[in-house]
Amino acid sequence: MEGQVLGNRYLLLEKIGGGGMAVVYKAKCSLLNRFVAIKILRSEFTNDEEFVKRFKVEAQAVASLSHPNVVSIYDVGYQEDIHYIVMEYVDGMTLKDFINKHGAINWQDAVKITIQICSAIEHAHKNNIVHRDIKPHNILLTKEGIAKVTDFGIARAVTSSTITMVGSTIGSVHYFSPEQARGGFIDEKSDLYSLGIALYEMVTGKVPFDGDTPVSVALKHIQEMPVEPHKLVQSLPYGVNEIIMKAIQKEQNLRYQSATSMINDLNRVLVQPQGGFVGQENINGQSTIRMKPVNPSRIADDSRNNSRNIHNEVKKEKKKNNVAYWLAGITSVVVIAVALFITLSLVFKGNVEPTYKMKNYIGQKYDDVKGELETQGFKIIPKMKESEKVDKGIIIDQSIPPETDYKNGSFTSLELTVSSGPKMTKVPEVKERDYREAQNEMDSYNLKSRIEREFNEDVQADFVIRTEPAGGEEVKEGTEVVIYVSKGPEIKKRKVPYLVGKTEIEAQKALSDNKLVLGNILPAGVTKGIVNKQLPEADSEIAEGESVTIWLTPEQAPSTDTSQQTAPSTNTAGNSTETNGPANSTQQDTPVDNQNGDGKGNENENKGN
């Protein structure tokens, strides 16, 4: 389908993935000039009208999700029996490809990735959407290490006629829950089971259940418990092991009951990897056993034998007891004497066990007081809590109130609530993207945005030049990000100089001095003359580099025929005389050329009478 255009705007470039239900293509959106991913349903699903209808409803519901760890859905369309979804294009690789390439992931990185996935699942569950197919194949990792969950809501739209299509259950057998394997009721806890399996694979490099056929793997999900991950990876902290094993319990009510509670434990294990805080139900209670019936005749025989034995034993015990009484009496006296001596020594020496008061650690740095408390014998249990007002690492609360009296050993543990600071997020990189798209991106990261426009020679109008704070910088959620948007190149204005009365060369120089150019010269054919008109008019403003049109008055060649000219003369009396003729032409103090028939001119000077 490469080269095909969907919706008159999405050009399919190349196939980049596919699964049991759809094929994914990389495409270019001609309207917004950006890359997108387009998921096209396979043809066998388009024949079920009920499925198509529910698929559209689900796709619209998923499009309402707005979370930095969820792949955004931009559009849903239909064209020539092709049902497609337009999604955010993520430049990276799937979590499955990453594991196949690099093997097991460091437990801390694995937990951080799982927190991001669980956060996306939590957001979906709050919007009443169950994923039903959480697996590393559906987790995309960007080059910045951000995890994004895709394929939300697709499995939810499957009808009864498609559940067992081509003889298998829709979903990935290595990751789906026991209730999915049984065909039972699926809820939010099913997603958390699948996430636990994915975390197991991240820290060990392999899935907990495998087999020759999908059926054998499904049966293991229902019947068997896997080898605990810390037995496969001895360096794995026990706290991570506890979280995984709780998430993949067979019974739904023994697992995490919400994504929120799982996130809390995942955050806590980063600071308390030794564990001990994961609540686990007791599933190893004693079983009921069957007892053999008791024989009455045997009871009677046992009674007679016991009577004889008891009589003999009584005699023996009397002898023993006499000795025991004496020994007990002597021992008691010694013990009492020793105890009395020790007590009196303590009283007189003033060595009574002291009482301490619990200090107030609220407002202090956790790292500063942890060592001190552990030296005193306390087991410190940190509990991280987001706070807009308290800096990261500062203690907010303590389980034993300040000024509480205690003695050594009266308390074994102390829980300290520590601020993790405000909820942080990264500013998305939106340079050279349409500013409206950039604003939507900021909204999806729970950031405010403000538009500032400025001229720019390199970035086209309405596209982002830069942001403050810059893309990739970590800020508090709700921070205002200034988006600088290009107005295009700045157009400079110039005043048109006054050109009338100038020659063409003078006009051209005047325009050049003002960074303007000479345009048309009218009338056509006139090359020399004086400017008598210009357009645009003088003092009007036009863009730098634009042209100005001028009109020229042609220069008049001087006349040499004076045969019919009359030159006035003035006499001394003030009278004016006019002399006609080729030989005489007078004008006071003015030389005149006269032309004879032979072409020679004589110059006469009228001196006046």
C-alpha atoms as one frame of an Amber mdcrd trajectory, in Angstrom:
protein
   0.000   0.000   0.000   3.066   2.246  -0.062   2.430   5.360  -2.103  -1.322
   5.372  -1.445  -2.927   8.522  -0.030  -5.592   8.231   2.677  -8.011  11.004
   3.493  -6.462  13.239   0.828  -3.614  14.064   3.232  -1.764  10.961   4.509
   0.836   9.548   2.094   1.843   5.993   3.101   5.653   5.783   2.991   6.674
   2.392   4.388   5.463  -0.490   6.523   6.961  -0.280  10.022   5.066  -2.961
  11.955   2.104  -5.232  12.220   0.200  -7.645  14.415  -2.715 -10.020  14.417
  -5.243  -7.239  13.922  -3.576  -4.452  11.986  -0.615  -3.278   9.921   1.231
  -0.057  10.784   2.683   2.326   8.195   4.841   5.408   8.479   3.095   8.255
   6.637   3.494  11.953   5.879   0.676  14.396   6.669   0.591  16.963   3.867
  -1.595  19.371   5.854   0.657  19.734   8.922   3.894  18.629   7.213   4.759
  15.995   9.811   5.287  12.254  10.052   2.538  10.111  11.545   1.913   6.406
  12.112  -1.197   4.923  10.504  -2.681   1.650  11.718  -4.828  -0.109   9.101
  -7.168  -2.922  10.173  -6.694  -6.221   8.418  -9.390  -7.087   5.922 -10.786
 -10.044   7.911 -11.963  -7.648  10.643 -13.752  -5.248   8.305 -16.422  -7.843
   7.448 -17.882  -7.742  10.958 -20.127  -4.658  10.976 -20.631  -4.823  14.742
 -16.865  -4.928  15.257 -16.301  -1.944  12.956 -18.964   0.034  14.785 -17.522
  -0.719  18.233 -13.997  -0.167  16.938 -14.886   3.400  15.923 -16.451   4.091
  19.309 -13.385   2.695  21.107 -10.968   4.611  18.873 -12.782   7.846  19.661
 -12.651   7.062  23.377  -8.918   6.348  23.250  -8.380   9.577  21.308  -9.613
  11.384  24.413  -6.619  10.101  26.407  -3.979  12.748  26.958  -0.876  11.459
  28.716   2.880  11.774  27.998   3.261   7.973  28.169   0.391   7.196  25.785
   0.815   7.334  22.018  -1.603  10.082  20.914  -4.341   9.353  18.393  -4.901
  12.198  15.922  -7.581  10.939  13.556  -9.827   8.000  12.623 -10.865   7.421
   9.010 -12.437   5.123   6.463 -11.691   4.860   2.753 -12.590   2.099   0.294
 -13.074  -0.636   2.931  -9.924   0.560   4.703 -10.419   1.437   8.363  -7.461
   3.329   9.777  -6.267   5.214  12.819  -3.767   8.093  12.604  -1.386   8.134
  15.558   1.677   9.942  16.849   4.850   8.715  15.146   7.462   7.665  17.723
  11.039   7.578  16.487  12.491   4.710  18.491  12.085   0.969  19.047   9.732
  -1.350  20.899  10.629  -2.555  24.381  10.681  -6.120  22.983  13.280  -5.150
  20.355  15.339  -3.437  23.071  15.329  -6.597  25.247  16.179  -8.797  22.261
  19.080  -6.486  21.396  20.505  -5.746  24.859  19.222  -8.597  27.051  18.095
  -8.089  30.658  17.744  -4.471  31.774  19.289  -3.013  34.935  16.620  -3.294
  37.647  16.512   0.448  38.339  15.970   1.294  34.656  13.383  -1.489  34.398
  11.461  -0.105  37.394  11.536   3.427  35.930  10.201   2.153  32.593   7.501
   0.189  34.442   6.482   3.305  36.395   5.911   5.145  33.100   3.877   2.246
  31.668   1.873   1.910  34.882   1.198   5.659  34.849  -0.274   5.331  31.351
  -2.376   2.338  32.452  -3.580   4.297  35.504  -4.693   7.167  33.243  -6.558
   4.744  30.955  -8.252   2.938  33.844  -9.467   6.256  35.252 -11.093   6.803
  31.839 -12.700   3.323  31.973 -10.425   1.859  29.297  -8.780  -1.541  29.814
  -5.860  -2.229  27.488  -6.064  -6.065  27.477  -2.825  -6.534  25.554   0.009
  -5.059  27.627   3.283  -6.520  26.347   6.763  -5.248  25.400   5.733  -5.281
  21.730   3.180  -2.518  22.493   5.626  -0.327  24.443   7.637   2.154  22.367
  10.876   3.641  23.723  11.927   7.035  22.368  15.569   7.986  21.934  15.226
  10.028  25.147  14.172   6.901  27.079  10.482   7.818  27.382   8.096   4.850
  27.313   4.874   5.233  25.335   2.042   2.690  25.393   0.231   2.050  22.127
  -2.700  -0.127  20.950  -5.082   1.127  23.676  -8.644  -0.087  23.384  -8.236
  -2.298  20.311  -8.770  -5.651  22.037 -11.715  -4.240  23.976 -13.645  -3.806
  20.738 -13.418  -7.487  19.736 -16.781  -9.268  19.395 -17.649 -12.841  20.195
 -17.223 -13.793  16.545 -13.612 -12.633  16.524 -12.456 -13.866  19.948 -11.478
 -17.310  18.629 -10.571 -16.304  15.092  -8.192 -18.722  13.353  -8.272 -20.958
  16.400  -6.522 -18.693  18.882  -7.412 -16.110  21.457  -6.655 -12.516  20.530
  -3.814 -11.267  22.661  -0.278 -12.474  23.362  -0.242 -15.818  25.157   3.083
 -15.171  26.911   1.695 -12.072  28.640  -2.025 -12.503  29.160  -3.595 -13.231
  32.525  -5.071 -16.542  33.769  -8.585 -15.132  33.370  -7.823 -14.274  29.744
  -6.547 -17.825  29.214  -9.765 -19.213  30.738 -11.951 -16.786  28.798 -13.181
 -15.308  32.082 -13.950 -11.772  33.249 -11.215  -9.265  32.451 -10.707  -6.034
  34.385  -7.992  -3.528  35.324  -6.115  -6.171  37.352  -5.596  -8.163  34.139
  -3.512  -5.284  32.740  -1.429  -5.240  35.945  -0.776  -9.001  35.627   0.519
  -8.489  32.073   2.672  -5.579  33.281   4.136  -7.843  35.977   5.053 -10.415
  33.305   6.681  -7.633  31.228   8.708  -6.462  34.268   9.752 -10.098  34.877
  11.070 -10.246  31.303  12.843  -6.890  31.634  14.894  -7.891  34.701  15.578
 -11.534  33.677  15.725 -11.270  29.882  13.107 -13.987  29.354   9.389 -14.639
  29.876   8.328 -16.670  32.952   6.262 -19.194  30.967   7.185 -20.740  27.640
   6.185 -23.861  25.730   5.908 -25.577  22.387   2.339 -24.429  21.753   0.204
 -21.451  22.810  -2.116 -23.834  24.661   0.713 -25.210  26.816   1.797 -21.649
  27.699  -1.798 -20.683  28.562  -2.124 -23.701  30.878   1.046 -22.665  32.724
  -0.479 -19.209  33.330  -3.478 -20.950  34.911  -1.766 -23.745  36.866   1.896
 -22.936  37.601   3.906 -20.356  39.496   7.111 -19.263  37.769  10.631 -19.407
  39.156  11.038 -16.261  41.239  13.137 -13.719  39.324  15.655 -13.156  42.154
  16.629 -16.845  41.839  17.517 -16.253  38.178  19.223 -12.897  38.806  20.870
 -13.025  42.226  21.689  -9.296  42.183  17.990  -8.418  41.863  16.766  -6.656
  45.048  14.166  -8.593  46.990  11.767  -5.626  46.901  11.555  -5.842  43.084
  11.011  -9.599  43.365   8.113  -9.012  45.778   6.434  -6.507  43.445   6.652
  -8.886  40.470   5.324 -11.883  42.395   2.395  -9.891  43.768   1.502  -8.562
  40.314   1.395 -12.078  38.764  -0.708 -13.856  41.378  -3.236 -16.269  39.833
  -6.144 -14.923  41.883  -7.201 -11.408  40.921  -7.929 -10.388  44.511  -4.343
 -11.237  45.543  -2.772  -8.913  42.967  -2.447  -5.136  43.041  -5.982  -3.800
  43.110  -5.128  -0.603  41.218  -2.358   0.869  39.077  -1.944   3.596  41.692
  -0.986   1.132  44.455   1.499  -0.570  42.116   3.072   2.812  41.219   3.467
   3.587  44.918   5.408   0.365  45.511   7.516   0.893  42.358   8.512   4.374
  43.547   9.228   3.074  47.019  11.463   0.217  45.856  13.827   2.738  44.224
  14.703   4.085  47.687  14.068   0.894  49.668  15.206  -1.955  47.389  15.427
  -4.474  50.244  11.602  -4.601  50.280   9.472  -5.617  53.230   6.676  -3.204
  52.388   4.789  -5.164  49.741   1.535  -6.446  51.250   0.983 -10.130  50.431
  -2.007 -12.327  51.209  -1.360 -15.643  52.995  -2.116 -18.291  50.392  -0.340
 -21.153  52.164  -2.901 -21.978  54.883  -3.093 -25.488  56.322  -5.274 -27.891
  54.329  -8.073 -30.013  55.843  -6.961 -33.653  56.408  -8.962 -36.894  56.808
  -8.586 -38.787  60.146  -8.914 -42.591  60.577 -11.811 -43.852  62.808 -10.936
 -44.778  66.377 -11.457 -48.462  67.595 -13.430 -48.566  71.016 -11.959 -51.941
  72.166  -8.478 -50.601  71.684  -9.348 -47.670  73.957 -10.295 -50.110  76.802
  -7.053 -52.108  76.478  -5.043 -48.922  76.401  -6.810 -47.759  79.582  -5.901
 -50.918  81.578  -2.296 -50.821  80.421  -2.078 -47.146  81.245  -3.351 -47.755
  84.801  -0.595 -50.265  85.584   2.022 -48.028  84.026   0.805 -45.006  85.935
   1.023 -46.909  89.302   4.658 -47.854  88.638   5.542 -44.420  87.439   4.102
 -42.785  90.553   6.521 -44.698  92.761   9.472 -43.670  90.670   8.344 -40.039
  90.527   8.085 -39.787  94.329  11.770 -40.570  94.676  12.688 -38.172  91.908
  10.497 -35.434  93.313  12.157 -35.473  96.715  15.529 -34.795  95.120  14.025
 -32.238  92.738  12.387 -30.321  95.580  15.673 -29.884  97.350  17.497 -28.854
  94.191  14.730 -26.395  93.252  14.803 -24.837  96.697  18.544 -24.312  96.619
  18.421 -22.931  93.089  15.639 -20.503  93.971  17.568 -19.100  96.881  20.629
 -18.563  94.696  18.624 -16.896  91.902  16.839 -14.598  94.319  20.091 -13.595
  95.929  21.720 -12.826  92.590  18.712 -10.860  91.376  18.573  -8.879  94.609
  22.268  -8.120  94.351  21.972  -6.900  90.744  18.916  -4.778  91.537  20.541
  -3.121  94.506  23.674  -2.470  92.463  21.687  -0.760  89.719  19.757   1.367
  92.166  22.796   2.523  94.075  24.864   3.095  90.961  22.053   4.951  89.197
  22.265   2.712  86.143  18.529   2.480  85.522  17.801   2.214  81.740  17.336
   5.779  80.474  14.292   7.119  78.665  14.710   9.077  75.428  12.514  11.564
  73.592  11.928  11.239  69.863  13.460  14.189  68.044  11.594  16.284  65.515
  13.009  15.381  62.096  10.353  17.223  60.086  11.938  19.813  57.830  15.363
  18.155  57.863  17.077  16.436  54.950  16.455  12.700  54.832  20.054  11.940
  53.861  21.329  13.871  56.886  19.295  12.009  59.527  19.134   8.493  58.052
  22.582   7.475  59.282  21.992   8.901  62.756  18.733   6.983  63.217  20.196
   3.720  61.939  23.047   4.093  64.449  20.405   4.322  67.174  19.010   0.965
  66.025  15.995   2.172  64.028  15.024   0.524  60.762  14.225   3.496  58.536
  11.315   3.122  56.103  11.140   6.044  53.654   7.813   6.922  52.086   7.991
   9.253  49.088   5.276  11.863  48.612   4.901  14.617  46.020   4.806  18.153
  47.380   4.476  21.507  45.637   5.739  23.423  48.682   8.492  21.238  50.180
  11.821  20.691  48.405  12.875  17.262  47.278  14.529  15.141  49.980  13.042
  17.048  52.941  11.143  15.079  55.617   7.431  15.960  55.726   6.216  13.632
  58.499   7.386  10.854  60.851   5.491   7.829  62.156   6.618   8.372  65.775
   5.559  11.891  66.810   8.220  14.279  68.147   8.720  14.350  71.956   7.458
  10.743  72.288   9.227   8.936  75.185  10.954   5.671  74.308  13.620   3.292
  75.563  16.146   1.346  73.590  14.383  -1.400  71.692  10.850  -0.096  72.321
  10.591   0.910  68.647  12.179  -1.114  65.870  11.260   0.958  62.836  10.558
   4.564  61.960   8.682   5.578  58.829   9.719   8.941  57.408   7.564  10.656
  54.790   9.985  12.331  52.380   9.125  14.954  49.770   9.839  13.921  46.198
   9.284  17.533  45.197   6.625  18.744  42.788   5.496  16.517  39.960   7.982
  17.024  37.161   7.757  16.635  33.413  10.010  17.279  30.436   9.377  20.127
  28.010   8.660  18.466  24.634  10.843  19.397  21.660   8.630  21.351  19.226
  11.136  23.377  17.171  10.116  23.973  13.532   6.617  22.566  14.147   3.342
  24.421  13.616   2.636  26.516  16.710  -0.880  25.093  17.131   0.511  21.592
  17.195   3.134  22.778  19.682   0.420  24.173  21.985  -1.418  20.832  21.915
   1.837  19.059  22.761   2.368  21.320  25.783  -1.181  20.582  26.959  -0.507
  16.837  26.758   2.477  17.309  29.096   0.373  19.355  31.560   2.263  22.533
  30.713   0.903  26.006  30.047   1.969  27.864  26.920   2.260  31.465  25.756
   2.898  32.598  22.191   5.478  35.265  21.347   5.992  36.231  17.685   9.184
  37.591  16.138  10.775  37.978  12.706  13.075  35.190  11.545  14.946  34.673
   8.291  15.309  30.873   8.628  11.967  29.622  10.005   8.778  30.017   7.992
   5.841  31.944   9.382   3.638  30.225  12.046   6.348  27.671  12.890   8.213
  27.439  16.215  11.673  29.040  16.470  12.462  27.947  20.062  10.902  27.563
  23.510  11.791  28.838  26.964  12.470  26.597  28.853  14.121  24.641  26.043
  12.916  21.242  24.844  14.072  18.334  27.023  14.440  20.488  30.149  12.714
  19.095  33.260  10.196  21.457  34.863   7.258  21.351  37.254   3.889  20.419
  35.798   1.871  23.568  35.141   4.958  25.625  34.245   4.379  28.233  31.541
   6.461  27.610  28.417   7.008  30.560  26.071   6.707  29.438  22.440   8.513
  31.806  20.058   6.752  31.711  16.681   8.205  33.018  13.412   6.569  35.943
  11.593   8.789  35.210   8.607  11.509  37.545   7.303  11.195  41.180   8.415
  10.058  43.504   5.589  11.956  46.833   5.810  10.295  50.011   4.495  12.022
  52.813   2.560  10.874  56.355   1.690  10.763  57.141  -2.045  13.023  60.148
  -2.810  11.854  63.165  -4.845  13.021  62.532  -8.433  11.238  65.221 -10.498
  13.727  67.542 -12.191  16.539  64.982 -12.086  18.163  63.246 -15.015  17.830
  59.485 -15.405  21.310  58.926 -13.955  20.605  61.218 -10.994  17.302  59.480
 -10.348  18.939  56.055 -10.465  21.602  57.122  -7.931  19.011  58.626  -5.575
  17.045  55.375  -5.638  20.171  53.279  -5.073  21.116  55.409  -2.036  17.730
  54.525  -0.557  18.090  50.809  -1.414  15.466  51.027  -4.147  15.813  50.232
  -7.848  14.881  52.061 -11.040  11.983  50.368 -12.765  10.303  51.277 -16.091
  11.331  54.437 -17.979   8.436  56.021 -19.878   7.608  56.914 -22.594   9.168
  53.927 -24.303  12.198  54.741 -26.376  13.196  57.846 -24.448  16.640  57.341
 -22.992  17.641  60.886 -22.042  15.711  63.658 -20.473  14.460  65.159 -17.239
  12.108  63.383 -14.831   8.687  65.025 -14.851   6.729  62.321 -13.027   7.351
  59.283 -10.751   5.377  56.352  -9.307   5.189  55.709  -6.348   5.188  59.381
  -5.418   7.896  61.008  -3.325   7.860  60.353   0.460   5.620  57.284   0.129
   6.932  54.090   1.863   7.599  50.886  -0.038   9.485  47.649   0.717  13.253
  47.729   0.454  14.387  46.572  -3.014  11.157  47.483  -4.830  11.251  49.495
  -8.079  10.119  53.039  -8.999   8.805  54.031 -12.453   9.743  57.446 -13.959
   8.547  59.525 -16.880  11.098  61.640 -18.827  10.701  64.888 -20.787  12.956
  64.486 -23.859  15.773  67.069 -24.255  15.133  69.643 -27.152  17.881  70.055
 -29.746  18.796  73.816 -30.267  17.478  75.418 -33.574  20.026  76.912 -36.114
  17.544  78.712 -38.526  17.309  82.460 -37.609  16.197  83.892 -40.970  12.763
  84.693 -39.677  13.753  85.695 -36.158  13.463  89.240 -34.871  15.757  90.610
 -32.266  14.601  93.582 -30.255  17.004  96.471 -29.628  16.851  99.262 -27.240
  18.222 102.724 -27.968  19.563 105.128 -25.555  16.264 106.892 -25.430  14.559
 103.788 -24.193  12.705 103.088 -27.489  12.567  99.525 -28.794  13.281  98.871
 -32.462  12.868  95.600 -34.396  15.070  94.950 -37.420  14.230  92.282 -39.956
  16.669  90.792 -42.376  19.497  88.378 -42.532  22.175  90.952 -41.901  20.835
  92.776 -38.887  19.627  91.293 -35.650  20.159  93.278 -32.487  19.590  92.518
 -28.803  21.192  94.373 -25.968  24.262  92.500 -24.605  23.099  89.250 -26.300
  25.058  87.481 -29.052  22.936  86.142 -31.919  23.894  83.781 -34.735  22.729
  84.901 -38.211  22.701  82.475 -41.090  23.532  83.628 -44.666  22.638  81.884
 -47.785  26.109  80.405 -48.020  25.761  78.809 -44.627  28.182  81.262 -42.901
  27.071  83.340 -39.995  28.264  86.872 -39.085  28.146  88.136 -35.596  27.114
  91.809 -35.247  27.191  93.698 -32.078  24.488  96.266 -31.572  26.108  99.017
 -29.633  22.993 101.199 -29.523  22.359 104.651 -30.917
